[in-house]
């Protein structure tokens, strides 16, 4: 497929909660598309406005993702910083009250109240019963002391402490994307909701939104207050150090003050691309079906050994020549799943065409 097709598919797969490519590869693909066609309509809108690429999905073995999606609310992306250089330039002159909070790696979800009663919960999904956001209604406050229409926005996710059990029950391999299973099956006992914003139609929200949300009974992401670059950097490092023990997946921090919000993905959230070779396949059996991941020659980085890569679509295994002994590249961030980097994998296989044995010797030597 072309880079533009990969870009379109990546946006759609993210919208419906299916793994496709990593954030690192997505940024590379998006930059390449922008170079070739800066006027591409997909570059100028939110993914929540994308039409379903029916034919493209079917041509690439993803027909099961063809859905008449009704995006109940838009999930706009905030600007992100991915390297320490840009981060230091952006905040070097910081001199105002600022909050730093975990950016929960979940499903952006909206809970709606009317005259104090919870009435609905919306997230991306399709017409019908593919996903039931109603499951979120069971784990949030049933009443709040605010009249009129109220919208509470947050991230729905599966806590780390519950993931191992849920993975065993379902056979799923992706913690983040398994929220679609939670919603489809109404598995409220495995769900969490971290609120970060509240809006009403009858009164202006004054003061700190997190404090108000906490008073109303919502859980909010952990955060720290700071006021200059020194305290900001200290706060981010504290959150990075505590991330491994935090019970929720995160994909960075959100820095917020009177000038807006910026997502920062440095320190433990900075993605790393690794490479290895395929050693076989692992079939995961669960009560909701079977799934497959690719086993690789173990690669150790930052004290964590990676032994498998999520490649649940068998067609990807075939198209990317992921036969035992062949090169494979994957991206990781913190403790998140290793995700296949198709672009880098193809580059490695092209570079070592006819010399896979030499490549394997190199990998073995590095890890030996």
N, C-alpha and C positions, 0 to 999 in steps of 0.2 A: 504494500500500500504506500501511497505518497505521504509526505510529512503533513500535508494539509488534511488528508483523510484521517491520519493518526490523531491530529489535533482535534478534529470534530468528534471522533469516537471517544477520545479521552474525556472531553467535556461532558458528553452524554453519559458515559459510564460513571463518572463522578456524580452526576445528577441523580442517577438511580441507585447509587450505592454499590457499584460493582468495581472490583479492582481491575486496573488496566495498565497504567504506567505510573511511575513514581513522580513525586513533585519535581525532583531534579530533572528527570527526562522531560516532563511536561514543560518546564521553563525553557529548556533547550529547543524543543519542538516549536513552542510559541514564538521564540525569538527568530527561528529560521523562517517560519511562516510570515512574520512581520517584515523580514528582509526582502522576501520574494514578492509579497503582496500586502503592502501596508494598509490598503483599503479593504481588506477582507472583512466582511460583516461580522465574523465571529470575534474579531479583535476589538470591536467597538461596543459590545453588549455583554450583559451578564449571562452566565451559562443558564440561568433560570428562564431566559427568553429563547433559548435554542429550540428549533423544531426537531421532532424525532427524525433522525437520518435513517429511515426505514430501509432503503435499498442498500446503503453502505453497511448497515448492521447485518443484513442477510448475506451480503457478499463476503463478509469476514467471519462467518460462523457465529454471529451474535444475534441471531433472529429471536432468541428468547428474551432479548432486552427491548424488543419493539413494544412500545407502550404509548397509549394516549395520555401523556402526562399532563396533569393539571397542577401547576405550581401555585399552591395556595398563598404563598407569600414569597417575595424575592429575597434571596440570600446573597447580598452583595459582598464582594470581597473587599477587604481593606488593604491598603498598600502594605507591602512587606519588604523587609530588609534582610538579606541573607549573608552578609559578610561584615566582619568587624570594622573594616575601613569605612564603609558607608555608614555604619552605625555610629562611629565616633564623629564623623563629619555632621551627621544629622543632629546629634544631641550634645555636641561639645559646649554649646552656649546655653544649655538648659538652665532656666532660672525662674521656675514657677511650680506650684504644687502639681505633682504628677503621680499617677498610680500605675503600678506594674502588676499584671495578673496573669495567671496561666491561661493560655489559649487552648481550651479543651478540644481534643481531636475527636469530634463526634458529628452528630447530625443536627444542623441548625433547625430549631423547632420553635414554633410559636404557640403559646397557650392563651386562649381567649376567655375573658370573663365578662359577664353582663350583670350589672347591679349586684356585684359581690359573689356571683355563682359561676363556677367553672362550667363552660358550655361546649368547648371544642379544643382540639389540638391539631395543628396543621404542620405538615412537613412535605418535602417533595414526594410525589407518588403518582400513581396513575388512576384513572377512573376505575371504580370498582373496589375490590378488596385486596389488592396486592399488598398494600401496607395499611395498617390500622394505627394511626397516630393516637387513637383513643387510649392506647396503653399508657401514654404519658399522663393522661388525665387522672390515672389511678395513683400516681406517685407525687403529685403536687398538692398544695393546699386546696381544699374543696371550696372554701369561701375566703374572701378578703374584704376588709372594711372600706372599699372604695366603690362608689356607685358609677353608673354609666358603663361605657365600653372600655375595657382595659386589655392591653396586649403585653404579655410577658414573653420575652425572647431569650433563648438559651441554647445549650447544646445537650442533646440526648446521647447517652453512651452507655457502654457496659463497663462497670468498674473492673479493675484488674483482679480484685479479690474474688470476682464471680466468673471471670473469663474461662479459667481452666475447666470448671464444671460445665459451663455452657458449651465450650468447644467439644467436650466429650459427648455431651448429649446430642449435639447437632451435627458433628463432623466438620464444622466450619473451621477455616484456617485464618480468617481475617477478623480481628477483634472489632475494628471500627465498622467494617461493612456488615457485620453480623447484626447491627441494629435493625437492618431490614427484616431479618428473621424474627427478632424480638417483636417488631411492630406487626408483622404478618400473623404471628401466632399468639399475640397478646401475652407474652412472657414478662409481665410487669415485675416479677421478682428479680429479674436480671437487669432491669433498666435503672438509669439515674438521669436526673435533669439538673444541670447547673445553669441558673439564670444569671444574665448579665445586663438586661435592659428592661425597662417598663415604660409604657406609654398609656395615656388616657385621653378621652375625648372631651372631658369636662373640666379638667384642672391641670395646671402646669406642675410638673414634677420639680420640686425645689429640694435642694440639698443633695446629699449623696445617694445615688440610686442603689448601690450595693447595700447601704445601711437600711434603706426602705425595704428592699427585697428580703433582707434577713429578718426584719421586723414582721413582715407578712408571712414568714414561714418557709421561704425558699432557700435552697442551698445555692451558694455562689462560689465561683472559682477563688482559690487562695490568691491574695494580693498583698502588695506592700506599697506604702506611700513614700515618696521621695521628693526632692525639690531642686537637685542639680545633677550634673553628670556623675560626680563621685558617688552620691547616694543611689543614683539610678543604676550604675554599673554594679554596685554592691548588691542591690536588690535582685537584679537579674542573675547574678552569680549564686545568690542564696537559693533562688527558685530552681536554678539549674542543678544545684547540689542536692536539693530535696526531691527532684523530679522522679528519681528511681523509686522512692518510697511513697510517692503520691499515688492514691488509689485510682487515678484516672489518666487515660492517655492524653498527652499534650503534644502540640506541634509548634511550640514556641511560647512567647509571651506577648501580651498586648500592652503597649505603652500609651496611656491616655491622659490628656489634659485639655485645657481650653482651646487648643489648636487642632484637636481631633485625635484620631487613633492610628497607630502604626503597629503592625505585627513585626516582631523581631525574632529571627531564627538564627541565633549564634550559639556558641558554646555547645552544650549537649544536643541542641536541636539542629546544628549544622549538618546537612546530609553528607554522607561519604559514599563514594562509589567503589565497590570491591569487585574482584574477579576471581574465578575459580574454574572448575570443570565439573561436568555432570557425572555422577556416579550411579544414578538409578532413579527410581520413582517410589513415592510413598503414597499408599492409598489410605485415606482416613475414612473410617466408617462411622456413621452417626444415625440416629433415629430418623433424621430428616433427609437422608441420602448420603452418597459417597462423594468425596472430593479427592483431588490428586495434587501433590506438590512434587517439585523436583529436588532430589537429594544431590548435594554437591560435596566435593572435597572440603572438609571443615576449614573455615577461615576464622582466625581469632583476631579480634580488634577491640581495644579498650576493655579487655577482660571478658568479652562476650564471644562465644564461639558460634558461628553461623554454620548450620548443617543443611539447611533447606531453603528453597526459594518458592514463594507462592506463584504458581502458574496453573491455575485451576482449569483453564480452557485447553483441552487436548490439542485443539487446532494450533494454539500458540506453540506448543511443544514441537509440533511437526514443522510449522512455518519457520521457526527459529532454529531448526536443526539441533534441538536439545537432546541428542543421542548420548548415551554413556561415553565419556571421554572427550566430548566437545566443549569448547570454551563457553563460559557464561559470565555475564556481568550483572550485578544487582546493586541497588541503592538501599541504604539504611539510614535511619535517623533515630537516635536514642535507642530505646528498647523495642521500637516498632518492628513489624514484620519486614523481612527482606523482600524487595519487590524487583522483579525482572526489569532490567534496562535493555530493551530490545535494540536500541540504536547502538549502544556500546558493544552488546553481544555480537551484532552483525559485523562491527568493525574488527573485533578480535578474531572472529572466524575467517574473515577475509584476509587479515594480516597473516594468519597462520595456516592458510589453506594448504592441505597436503602435509602439514607439519604439526598436527595436533599432539603427537607424542613428544615433540620438543617443547611445546607449550606446557604440557602436563608436567614434564620434568622441571620446568622453571617454577611452576606453582608449588610443586612438592619441595623444591629447594628453599623457597621463600618461607614455607610453613614448617620446614624441618627443624 
